[in-house]
Amino acid sequence: MFDTRGIATILAALLFWSEEISPSGNDTARHYLKSVKMAGIEPLTVLEIQRLSTRLRRSHRQK
């Protein structure tokens, strides 16, 4: 699905999201979701982002 560089970029973006965007609340996060044509989607919480990151790492290692 994604190569190692793609996974690394996604994981870095998720880390940035959880550290810089999520703490400032959903209003900030919603702006970014709207900019990628995903308005109306509820942003992930920090815990959900951590779980998603773990799943991505595991699925990439299994290949």
KEFI-812625 format. One record per atom (N, C-alpha, C): residue in one letter; z, y, x; atom name. Coordinates in nm, 2 decimals, decimal comma. Layout:
+---+--------+--------+--------+----+
! r !      Z !      Y !      X !  a !
+---+--------+--------+--------+----+
! A !      Z !      Y !      X ! CA !
...
+---+--------+--------+--------+----+
***
This chain:
+---+--------+--------+--------+----+
! r !      Z !      Y !      X !  a !
+---+--------+--------+--------+----+
! M !   0,00 !  -0,12 !   0,08 !  N !
! M !   0,00 !   0,00 !   0,00 ! CA !
! M !   0,00 !   0,13 !   0,09 !  C !
! F !   0,10 !   0,15 !   0,17 !  N !
! F !   0,11 !   0,26 !   0,26 ! CA !
! F !   0,13 !   0,21 !   0,40 !  C !
! D !   0,07 !   0,27 !   0,50 !  N !
! D !   0,09 !   0,23 !   0,64 ! CA !
! D !   0,22 !   0,29 !   0,69 !  C !
! T !   0,26 !   0,26 !   0,81 !  N !
! T !   0,39 !   0,30 !   0,86 ! CA !
! T !   0,40 !   0,46 !   0,87 !  C !
! R !   0,29 !   0,53 !   0,90 !  N !
! R !   0,30 !   0,67 !   0,90 ! CA !
! R !   0,32 !   0,73 !   0,76 !  C !
! G !   0,25 !   0,67 !   0,66 !  N !
! G !   0,27 !   0,71 !   0,53 ! CA !
! G !   0,41 !   0,69 !   0,48 !  C !
! I !   0,47 !   0,57 !   0,51 !  N !
! I !   0,61 !   0,54 !   0,47 ! CA !
! I !   0,70 !   0,64 !   0,54 !  C !
! A !   0,68 !   0,66 !   0,67 !  N !
! A !   0,77 !   0,76 !   0,74 ! CA !
! A !   0,77 !   0,90 !   0,68 !  C !
! T !   0,65 !   0,94 !   0,64 !  N !
! T !   0,63 !   1,07 !   0,58 ! CA !
! T !   0,70 !   1,08 !   0,44 !  C !
! I !   0,69 !   0,98 !   0,36 !  N !
! I !   0,75 !   0,97 !   0,23 ! CA !
! I !   0,90 !   0,97 !   0,25 !  C !
! L !   0,95 !   0,89 !   0,34 !  N !
! L !   1,10 !   0,88 !   0,36 ! CA !
! L !   1,15 !   1,01 !   0,41 !  C !
! A !   1,08 !   1,08 !   0,50 !  N !
! A !   1,12 !   1,21 !   0,55 ! CA !
! A !   1,13 !   1,31 !   0,43 !  C !
! A !   1,02 !   1,31 !   0,35 !  N !
! A !   1,02 !   1,40 !   0,23 ! CA !
! A !   1,13 !   1,37 !   0,14 !  C !
! L !   1,17 !   1,24 !   0,11 !  N !
! L !   1,28 !   1,21 !   0,03 ! CA !
! L !   1,41 !   1,26 !   0,09 !  C !
! L !   1,43 !   1,24 !   0,22 !  N !
! L !   1,55 !   1,29 !   0,28 ! CA !
! L !   1,56 !   1,45 !   0,27 !  C !
! F !   1,45 !   1,52 !   0,29 !  N !
! F !   1,45 !   1,66 !   0,27 ! CA !
! F !   1,48 !   1,70 !   0,13 !  C !
! W !   1,42 !   1,62 !   0,03 !  N !
! W !   1,45 !   1,65 !  -0,11 ! CA !
! W !   1,60 !   1,63 !  -0,14 !  C !
! S !   1,66 !   1,52 !  -0,09 !  N !
! S !   1,80 !   1,50 !  -0,12 ! CA !
! S !   1,89 !   1,60 !  -0,05 !  C !
! E !   1,85 !   1,64 !   0,07 !  N !
! E !   1,94 !   1,74 !   0,14 ! CA !
! E !   1,92 !   1,88 !   0,10 !  C !
! E !   1,80 !   1,92 !   0,07 !  N !
! E !   1,77 !   2,06 !   0,06 ! CA !
! E !   1,74 !   2,10 !  -0,09 !  C !
! I !   1,68 !   2,02 !  -0,17 !  N !
! I !   1,64 !   2,05 !  -0,30 ! CA !
! I !   1,74 !   2,01 !  -0,41 !  C !
! S !   1,78 !   1,89 !  -0,40 !  N !
! S !   1,87 !   1,84 !  -0,50 ! CA !
! S !   2,00 !   1,91 !  -0,52 !  C !
! P !   2,06 !   1,95 !  -0,40 !  N !
! P !   2,19 !   2,03 !  -0,42 ! CA !
! P !   2,18 !   2,16 !  -0,49 !  C !
! S !   2,06 !   2,22 !  -0,49 !  N !
! S !   2,04 !   2,35 !  -0,56 ! CA !
! S !   2,01 !   2,33 !  -0,71 !  C !
! G !   2,01 !   2,21 !  -0,76 !  N !
! G !   1,99 !   2,19 !  -0,90 ! CA !
! G !   1,85 !   2,15 !  -0,94 !  C !
! N !   1,84 !   2,11 !  -1,07 !  N !
! N !   1,71 !   2,07 !  -1,12 ! CA !
! N !   1,61 !   2,18 !  -1,13 !  C !
! D !   1,65 !   2,30 !  -1,15 !  N !
! D !   1,55 !   2,41 !  -1,16 ! CA !
! D !   1,46 !   2,42 !  -1,04 !  C !
! T !   1,52 !   2,41 !  -0,92 !  N !
! T !   1,43 !   2,41 !  -0,80 ! CA !
! T !   1,35 !   2,28 !  -0,79 !  C !
! A !   1,40 !   2,17 !  -0,82 !  N !
! A !   1,33 !   2,04 !  -0,82 ! CA !
! A !   1,21 !   2,04 !  -0,92 !  C !
! R !   1,24 !   2,10 !  -1,04 !  N !
! R !   1,13 !   2,10 !  -1,14 ! CA !
! R !   1,01 !   2,18 !  -1,10 !  C !
! H !   1,03 !   2,29 !  -1,02 !  N !
! H !   0,92 !   2,37 !  -0,97 ! CA !
! H !   0,83 !   2,28 !  -0,89 !  C !
! Y !   0,88 !   2,20 !  -0,80 !  N !
! Y !   0,80 !   2,11 !  -0,72 ! CA !
! Y !   0,73 !   2,00 !  -0,80 !  C !
! L !   0,80 !   1,95 !  -0,90 !  N !
! L !   0,73 !   1,85 !  -0,98 ! CA !
! L !   0,62 !   1,91 !  -1,06 !  C !
! K !   0,64 !   2,03 !  -1,11 !  N !
! K !   0,54 !   2,10 !  -1,18 ! CA !
! K !   0,42 !   2,13 !  -1,09 !  C !
! S !   0,44 !   2,16 !  -0,97 !  N !
! S !   0,33 !   2,19 !  -0,88 ! CA !
! S !   0,24 !   2,07 !  -0,84 !  C !
! V !   0,30 !   1,95 !  -0,86 !  N !
! V !   0,22 !   1,82 !  -0,85 ! CA !
! V !   0,18 !   1,76 !  -0,98 !  C !
! K !   0,18 !   1,85 !  -1,08 !  N !
! K !   0,13 !   1,81 !  -1,22 ! CA !
! K !   0,22 !   1,70 !  -1,28 !  C !
! M !   0,35 !   1,71 !  -1,25 !  N !
! M !   0,45 !   1,61 !  -1,31 ! CA !
! M !   0,56 !   1,69 !  -1,39 !  C !
! A !   0,52 !   1,80 !  -1,45 !  N !
! A !   0,62 !   1,88 !  -1,53 ! CA !
! A !   0,67 !   1,79 !  -1,64 !  C !
! G !   0,80 !   1,80 !  -1,67 !  N !
! G !   0,86 !   1,72 !  -1,77 ! CA !
! G !   0,93 !   1,60 !  -1,72 !  C !
! I !   0,91 !   1,56 !  -1,60 !  N !
! I !   0,97 !   1,45 !  -1,54 ! CA !
! I !   1,11 !   1,49 !  -1,49 !  C !
! E !   1,21 !   1,41 !  -1,52 !  N !
! E !   1,35 !   1,44 !  -1,48 ! CA !
! E !   1,36 !   1,41 !  -1,33 !  C !
! P !   1,40 !   1,51 !  -1,25 !  N !
! P !   1,41 !   1,48 !  -1,10 ! CA !
! P !   1,51 !   1,37 !  -1,07 !  C !
! L !   1,49 !   1,30 !  -0,97 !  N !
! L !   1,59 !   1,20 !  -0,92 ! CA !
! L !   1,71 !   1,27 !  -0,87 !  C !
! T !   1,82 !   1,20 !  -0,89 !  N !
! T !   1,95 !   1,24 !  -0,83 ! CA !
! T !   1,95 !   1,20 !  -0,68 !  C !
! V !   2,05 !   1,25 !  -0,60 !  N !
! V !   2,06 !   1,21 !  -0,46 ! CA !
! V !   2,08 !   1,06 !  -0,45 !  C !
! L !   2,16 !   1,00 !  -0,54 !  N !
! L !   2,18 !   0,86 !  -0,53 ! CA !
! L !   2,05 !   0,78 !  -0,56 !  C !
! E !   1,98 !   0,83 !  -0,66 !  N !
! E !   1,85 !   0,76 !  -0,69 ! CA !
! E !   1,75 !   0,77 !  -0,58 !  C !
! I !   1,75 !   0,88 !  -0,51 !  N !
! I !   1,66 !   0,90 !  -0,39 ! CA !
! I !   1,71 !   0,81 !  -0,28 !  C !
! Q !   1,83 !   0,79 !  -0,26 !  N !
! Q !   1,88 !   0,70 !  -0,16 ! CA !
! Q !   1,84 !   0,55 !  -0,19 !  C !
! R !   1,85 !   0,52 !  -0,32 !  N !
! R !   1,81 !   0,38 !  -0,36 ! CA !
! R !   1,66 !   0,36 !  -0,34 !  C !
! L !   1,58 !   0,46 !  -0,38 !  N !
! L !   1,44 !   0,46 !  -0,37 ! CA !
! L !   1,40 !   0,44 !  -0,22 !  C !
! S !   1,46 !   0,52 !  -0,13 !  N !
! S !   1,44 !   0,51 !   0,01 ! CA !
! S !   1,46 !   0,37 !   0,06 !  C !
! T !   1,57 !   0,31 !   0,02 !  N !
! T !   1,61 !   0,18 !   0,06 ! CA !
! T !   1,50 !   0,08 !   0,02 !  C !
! R !   1,46 !   0,09 !  -0,11 !  N !
! R !   1,35 !   0,00 !  -0,16 ! CA !
! R !   1,23 !   0,02 !  -0,08 !  C !
! L !   1,19 !   0,14 !  -0,05 !  N !
! L !   1,06 !   0,16 !   0,03 ! CA !
! L !   1,07 !   0,10 !   0,17 !  C !
! R !   1,19 !   0,11 !   0,23 !  N !
! R !   1,21 !   0,05 !   0,37 ! CA !
! R !   1,20 !  -0,10 !   0,36 !  C !
! R !   1,26 !  -0,16 !   0,26 !  N !
! R !   1,26 !  -0,30 !   0,24 ! CA !
! R !   1,12 !  -0,35 !   0,22 !  C !
! S !   1,05 !  -0,29 !   0,13 !  N !
! S !   0,92 !  -0,34 !   0,09 ! CA !
! S !   0,82 !  -0,32 !   0,21 !  C !
! H !   0,84 !  -0,22 !   0,29 !  N !
! H !   0,75 !  -0,20 !   0,41 ! CA !
! H !   0,78 !  -0,31 !   0,51 !  C !
! R !   0,91 !  -0,35 !   0,53 !  N !
! R !   0,94 !  -0,45 !   0,63 ! CA !
! R !   0,90 !  -0,59 !   0,59 !  C !
! Q !   0,88 !  -0,61 !   0,46 !  N !
! Q !   0,84 !  -0,74 !   0,42 ! CA !
! Q !   0,70 !  -0,78 !   0,44 !  C !
! K !   0,62 !  -0,68 !   0,48 !  N !
! K !   0,47 !  -0,70 !   0,50 ! CA !
! K !   0,44 !  -0,76 !   0,63 !  C !
+---+--------+--------+--------+----+
***
